[in-house]
Amino acid sequence: MKCGFLDVPFSVLHAMLVNGVAGSSISIRDRGLLYGDGVFRTLRAANGKALHWPLHYLKLKYDCDALGIACPEEALLCAELDKVLAEHPDGVIKLIVTRGQGGRGYAPPADATPTRIWDFSPLPGYPLEWAEQGIKACVCSLRLSAQPRLACVKHLNRLENVLAAAELNNAQPHGEPAAEGLLLDSEDRLIEGTRSNLFLVSQGRLVTPDLSRCGVAGIQRGRVMAWAVQHGMALQVRDVKLEEALHADELFVVNSVIGLWPIRELEQRHWNNYPVATQIRHDFERQDE
Amino acid sequence: MKCGFLDVPFSVLHAMLVNGVAGSSISIRDRGLLYGDGVFRTLRAANGKALHWPLHYLKLKYDCDALGIACPEEALLCAELDKVLAEHPDGVIKLIVTRGQGGRGYAPPADATPTRIWDFSPLPGYPLEWAEQGIKACVCSLRLSAQPRLACVKHLNRLENVLAAAELNNAQPHGEPAAEGLLLDSEDRLIEGTRSNLFLVSQGRLVTPDLSRCGVAGIQRGRVMAWAVQHGMALQVRDVKLEEALHADELFVVNSVIGLWPIRELEQRHWNNYPVATQIRHDFERQDE
């Protein structure tokens, strides 16, 4: 272990890999730091398997392509992932791919070699009842900006999420804090959660916001969309206003770490029955076993 | 030198400081990498002095405040800057301040200790005639997104600049390449250059785009604005359309590394006389001696 000088507990260091070598640090000249010039994936590991790895790799490739970063070969990443899983069969695995090191200046160097970074953390201890009985959600005041060139991509420019998550932390000095914040764009369209994608169930249809202007298209969003198609349920990807969401029969958010959480409370509206969300969650949990 | 294992020439390593210690790496858990959760400054060093350090520190403090990052004390940064200057009296010095290391999740940890990163690079060898005779500029196709919460701030979320700079590199397979690209927002307003702020001289007035929706307000922009006030020249900070710029008497861009470049060619329009830009440049060069 070359890099034990950093202030990180030794016990977790062996699950950190940088370009295939145990390590917990990157160059200060890496463009991932300098400009957020990279993409990332957050994977759930369970029983020594990274759930939905093929979907994660496809998405990583899509996101790298969007930035013109040469996506590392799947076989190389799989071999590295296996090293991480061998040490940590259960928890949350993060994979970052940056454009690599680069000289001064924004322009991407033609010969940059992408940096591959793996890290591990334990599964967060969310209350089990959030999945079953739903969460309290709120609407963040931060509005997402529209950038079609970066929409859908899970890149490392995440300051909007940071500002929105800070609102969640600072809100509700009394009473139950919101477990997730929903984000609107500047035109009052509902886009996503601070760390999740959003679905509505309305008149027997599944509806999820169009992400062509902003937002991150996560792989769990894709899985829910595929579920709708497989189960013959009408699916709409389109603009959604908050008002429509407040009148939906069900609302739920998804991501790879939380799984699926129905929304129980949002802006004085309450729900207590989530038949579609519960069916999807059960189907997904069965697939993940 | 603790960190000589990275693939960086040894000769430059001693000018790299991380939290006051010689080093060329940061933790892969630094939020600067994970989310671009930090800010930066690019300083010009000349004859062992960092030009306009007080302005840079004020701007750093403003930018840290905008993100809720505790800005390091000026005395601490000055002491570190002196170490860098002692090794490298002339060139370009970069200072990055990130929110520091943080656990998983977007929310800023309440107890994060900001990371201070210093790096050095030689002054780029731009042709001298660019300052005197002007540059060729182009208009980038990438449109800046509007995010009032982050406007003006020089934060680490710079993918829009990366994409715009890549256009510059890829454009003009034949003929003279553009030295700078100008950026519009989604409403066709002219905002800035990919790495510079923009000014127009028009009917005896200095005009610079309003940056309340997007763009970075650099310290050289502030210096030009102060120059106008000191010299009794009318100054307007407002929305500017490309069409107006194409009909301006002079156009010029500024930043701390390039200084001031007049624009000689933009979208088939040509200029060859820059009395105001030249006066400002000469005044600035005198101040910097």
Boltz contact constraints between the chains, C-beta under 6 A:
constraints:
  - contact:
      token1: [A, 2]
      token2: [B, 5]
      max_distance: 6.0
  - contact:
      token1: [A, 5]
      token2: [B, 2]
      max_distance: 6.0
  - contact:
      token1: [A, 6]
      token2: [B, 27]
      max_distance: 6.0
  - contact:
      token1: [A, 24]
      token2: [B, 27]
      max_distance: 6.0
  - contact:
      token1: [A, 24]
      token2: [B, 28]
      max_distance: 6.0
  - contact:
      token1: [A, 25]
      token2: [B, 25]
      max_distance: 6.0
  - contact:
      token1: [A, 25]
      token2: [B, 27]
      max_distance: 6.0
  - contact:
      token1: [A, 26]
      token2: [B, 28]
      max_distance: 6.0
  - contact:
      token1: [A, 27]
      token2: [B, 6]
      max_distance: 6.0
  - contact:
      token1: [A, 27]
      token2: [B, 24]
      max_distance: 6.0
  - contact:
      token1: [A, 27]
      token2: [B, 25]
      max_distance: 6.0
  - contact:
      token1: [A, 28]
      token2: [B, 24]
      max_distance: 6.0
  - contact:
      token1: [A, 28]
      token2: [B, 26]
      max_distance: 6.0
  - contact:
      token1: [A, 28]
      token2: [B, 117]
      max_distance: 6.0
  - contact:
      token1: [A, 28]
      token2: [B, 119]
      max_distance: 6.0
  - contact:
      token1: [A, 32]
      token2: [B, 33]
      max_distance: 6.0
  - contact:
      token1: [A, 33]
      token2: [B, 32]
      max_distance: 6.0
  - contact:
      token1: [A, 33]
      token2: [B, 33]
      max_distance: 6.0
  - contact:
      token1: [A, 35]
      token2: [B, 158]
      max_distance: 6.0
  - contact:
      token1: [A, 35]
      token2: [B, 162]
      max_distance: 6.0
  - contact:
      token1: [A, 36]
      token2: [B, 36]
      max_distance: 6.0
  - contact:
      token1: [A, 36]
      token2: [B, 156]
      max_distance: 6.0
  - contact:
      token1: [A, 36]
      token2: [B, 157]
      max_distance: 6.0
  - contact:
      token1: [A, 36]
      token2: [B, 159]
      max_distance: 6.0
  - contact:
      token1: [A, 37]
      token2: [B, 162]
      max_distance: 6.0
  - contact:
      token1: [A, 104]
      token2: [B, 121]
      max_distance: 6.0
  - contact:
      token1: [A, 106]
      token2: [B, 161]
      max_distance: 6.0
  - contact:
      token1: [A, 106]
      token2: [B, 162]
      max_distance: 6.0
  - contact:
      token1: [A, 106]
      token2: [B, 165]
      max_distance: 6.0
  - contact:
      token1: [A, 107]
      token2: [B, 165]
      max_distance: 6.0
  - contact:
      token1: [A, 107]
      token2: [B, 169]
      max_distance: 6.0
  - contact:
      token1: [A, 108]
      token2: [B, 166]
      max_distance: 6.0
  - contact:
      token1: [A, 117]
      token2: [B, 28]
      max_distance: 6.0
  - contact:
      token1: [A, 119]
      token2: [B, 28]
      max_distance: 6.0
  - contact:
      token1: [A, 121]
      token2: [B, 104]
      max_distance: 6.0
  - contact:
      token1: [A, 145]
      token2: [B, 145]
      max_distance: 6.0
  - contact:
      token1: [A, 145]
      token2: [B, 146]
      max_distance: 6.0
  - contact:
      token1: [A, 145]
      token2: [B, 147]
      max_distance: 6.0
  - contact:
      token1: [A, 146]
      token2: [B, 145]
      max_distance: 6.0
  - contact:
      token1: [A, 147]
      token2: [B, 145]
      max_distance: 6.0
  - contact:
      token1: [A, 149]
      token2: [B, 163]
      max_distance: 6.0
  - contact:
      token1: [A, 155]
      token2: [B, 159]
      max_distance: 6.0
  - contact:
      token1: [A, 156]
      token2: [B, 36]
      max_distance: 6.0
  - contact:
      token1: [A, 157]
      token2: [B, 36]
      max_distance: 6.0
  - contact:
      token1: [A, 157]
      token2: [B, 157]
      max_distance: 6.0
  - contact:
      token1: [A, 157]
      token2: [B, 159]
      max_distance: 6.0
  - contact:
      token1: [A, 158]
      token2: [B, 35]
      max_distance: 6.0
  - contact:
      token1: [A, 159]
      token2: [B, 36]
      max_distance: 6.0
  - contact:
      token1: [A, 159]
      token2: [B, 155]
      max_distance: 6.0
  - contact:
      token1: [A, 159]
      token2: [B, 157]
      max_distance: 6.0
  - contact:
      token1: [A, 161]
      token2: [B, 106]
      max_distance: 6.0
  - contact:
      token1: [A, 162]
      token2: [B, 35]
      max_distance: 6.0
  - contact:
      token1: [A, 162]
      token2: [B, 37]
      max_distance: 6.0
  - contact:
      token1: [A, 162]
      token2: [B, 106]
      max_distance: 6.0
  - contact:
      token1: [A, 163]
      token2: [B, 149]
      max_distance: 6.0
  - contact:
      token1: [A, 165]
      token2: [B, 106]
      max_distance: 6.0
  - contact:
      token1: [A, 165]
      token2: [B, 107]
      max_distance: 6.0
  - contact:
      token1: [A, 166]
      token2: [B, 108]
      max_distance: 6.0
  - contact:
      token1: [A, 169]
      token2: [B, 107]
      max_distance: 6.0
